[in-house]
């Protein structure tokens, strides 16, 4: 952006520079983990199905009242 006005190199428009056509790749915790299907109690081992939209840590074990964890969390 020679003129620093968002028009791209030599005024040809955005998306015409060095990284044109490249897509951003998701990285980190949001890349492909996909959540869990069941929540598990770390204390007594009780398992129950995961309720979509509610984190396992906000659900308490019905047996010992300990917050549950996702089955993939170790």
N, C-alpha and C positions, 0 to 999 in steps of 0.2 A: 504494500500500500504506500506508494510513493507520496501521495498527498494526505495520507492518514485520514481519509474520509470514507472508508469502507467500500470503495469501488474496486479493489483488487489491483493487480499489477497493470500498469499503463492504462488504468481506467476501463478495463474490459469487464468489470463486474465481479461480484463475490464468487468464490469457489473456483477461481482460475489460477491460483497460485501453486506453490510447491506440493501441497498435500491434496490437490484436487482429486475427487473421486474416491478417496480413502474413507472407510467407515470407521467410526470409533468402536473399539472392542471393550466390552464390559469386563472389569477386573474387580478383585476384592471379594467381600462377603456377598455381594449381590449377584455374582457371576455363577449361576448354575447350581447353587445349593438346593433351591426349590423347597425348602422347609422339611417337615417331618410328617409322618402319618400317624404317629402315636406319641403320647407324652408318658414319661416314666418317672416314678418317684425314686430319687437317689438313696433314700433311707430304707424303705421297705420293699422296693422293687415292683410295686403296683403299676400296671399299665392301663391306659385308657385311650380311646381314639382322640386324635387332635381335632379341636373345634376351629374351623377356619375363621381367621380374623382375630382370634384370641391367642396371645402368646402362651406357651406352656407355663412359663414362670408366673403368670397371673392366675393359674388354676391350682388349687390346693388338693392334696391327696385326701380322699375320703376316709382313709384308714388312720393316718398319722398327722394330717394337717400340714405337711411339709410342701413347699412349692414344687411343682413338677418341672421336669426338664424334657427337652426334645430328645428322642431316642438316639440321634446322631451326636449329641453333646456328651463328651466323656471327660 
